[in-house]
Every structure is written in C-alpha cells, then in structure tokens.
Amino acid sequence: MVGLIETERLRMPTTRQWLLNAHPRGRPVRLDDFRLVTADIPSPGDGQMLLATRYLGFDPAQKGWMENIADYVAPMAMGDVMRGSAISEVVASRHPDFMPGDWVVGTTGWIEHHVADGSGIEKISTTLPPTAMLSILGITGLTAWCGLFKRGCPLPGDTVLVSGAAGATGSVVGQLARIAGARVVGIAGGAEKCRWLVEDAGFDAAIDYRAGSLAEQIAAQCPDGADVVFDNVGGRILDAMLGHLANGARAVICGGISRNVNGGLPIGPTNYFNLVFRRASMAGFIVLDWANEFPAIRARLEGLVRDGRLTYREDIQHGFENAPATLMRLFTGQNRGKQLLKL
C-alpha cells in the first residue's frame, strides 16, 4: 500500500488549490469568488506529514467565513486557501503518530495536498463509513445535538418545530427530538423533501413552505404552539415560527440560510414580541463551545445510527474543480443531506 501511495505522489508533482478571490458581502456566492491555482507538492519535514484530500465537506457557515463576519474564526484574506473541512489520507509521514495509509479529518481547506504537523488533525476511527466524520459525526451532527439539547432542551411530549428540516442539520435535530420523546414538525421546500421527512426520517409531520400560507400550516400542525423552535433559515420562516410559540418556548437560532441566498442580513422578525407574550426565550450558539464534549457526543450519535434509530443522508458530488459549484448547491436547496465532494 505504501508503495502505491508513493507512486501516486511521484505521478503528481503539482497540486491544485482553490483561493478566495472576493468577499461576497451582501450578495450570494458566485463562481468568481474563487480562483483555482496550481502549486508544487510540498515535502513534509520532521514532525510533519503529507495529506492527500479524499473528500471535502461543505457548510452554509463557509459564506460567513468568506465575508469575515463570523468572528469565532480567524478572518480570511484575499488569496487565502478556501477554508473547509476535509477527510484526507496520509501519503507520506515524518510524524511519529501518523503512518502512510491513515485516514484523518480536519479543517485543511480546499487543497488537493497539504502538509500538516498534526494540529487540528484527528485520526478516523469509526465503524461507520469515513465520510460520517464530515456528516453525522462531524460538525453537522454535533451542531444538531448541542443546539437541541444545550439550548432547546426538549421534554417528552413537547412539540419541536424545525426549519430547514430536510437539510443535514435539521433532519438530525428532528430525529433526536423524536428519540427524546417530542412530537416533531419539519418545514422544508417541496413535496419530495416533505415525504422524506415523514417516511424516512420519522418526523410526525412536514410543512411545505411553498404550498400555501406558512402561518396557517404551522397553526394547523402546532395547534398549541411549538415548545421548541429550531431555526436554520431566518427571515420570513423564522418570523412565522415565532408567531406560534407555546408558553415557555425555547427558540434556537442555528443558521440563516435565507441570508446566504438573498445576500445581506436577514430581515428581523416582526413577531419577536411574542417572546414576551409567551414568556419564551431565544438564543444562538456556537457548537465549538462544547468541543470538550465532542468525543462523548460522537459516541452517542454513532450508537444511535448503529441501532437504527437515527438515519442520515450524504449528497456526494465529484471532482475538485467543482468545489465552488458544490458549495453553491447549499444555497439553492439542491443538496439532499450533508453536502460532500469526492476528489
């Protein structure tokens, strides 16, 4: 195996990188926000290893990183390698803890080959397919778990209302809420997504926001209001959900995909004062605040998948040259589950 890996390296003296070419502030992401360049493959020094990227993972948060409005990560400058998570294979190593053939995960960026010293790199050791470390066991699953249980705190018998419910995070949130004994209603776009939520992901009901009045559909499915609102969208969908809160409800702000689609900041909710009327609360969160709990949470998630109580979907595109277009799929609703790219 080592010989094959070294042969691959010799065949490829150069590597490709996607660089940030523009900050898409106040507008949707475009293909020309990125620039593809070629560079020499570096050689690892003492304590380093050479990684070959096998899969890239994509998240809506990457637009915020490109805009430099997400201050929980370092700002990105023009010409930086586009930041992103990846699964890689060690192809050469002078690091005592990593051997050629090891598969690892980390935020290594949109680059085919990368020299790393092990910082922020984790060996993959799961009984699930390796790509699970970018989806159900990665930031997607961790975000769902922490947002729901650290901020939403569902109780048995609660009604949990999830927007962006057919997405990678929303679909896991709904399933975890069901496992916790809640009744779950998902909001998604299109009949196909809504059928999947009910028939495969086990939601109690699904609302197609494209089919008639959203407020009326929420009122019909949540006649006593929602005890937990988990929002991935923002804008008018969040506004509609805030209009149907139960007394003491907890609204969790996870994402704002409407901002990424339309550009600029999402329109503020006009129904925000319902938080007062319903004695409710609304809070955002950054999943990295619970990083010390990630190993234990991953173990719980993996166990639920293996027991058949939790399902997840991965949407795998192909070809490094398609990385920008793959990111843009998130903002047009084309993806089905966690968006990945296989190199």
Order of alpha helices (4+ residues) and beta strands (2+ residues): alpha-beta-beta-beta-alpha-beta-beta-beta-beta-alpha-beta-alpha-beta-alpha-beta-alpha-beta-alpha-beta-alpha-alpha-beta-alpha-beta-alpha-beta
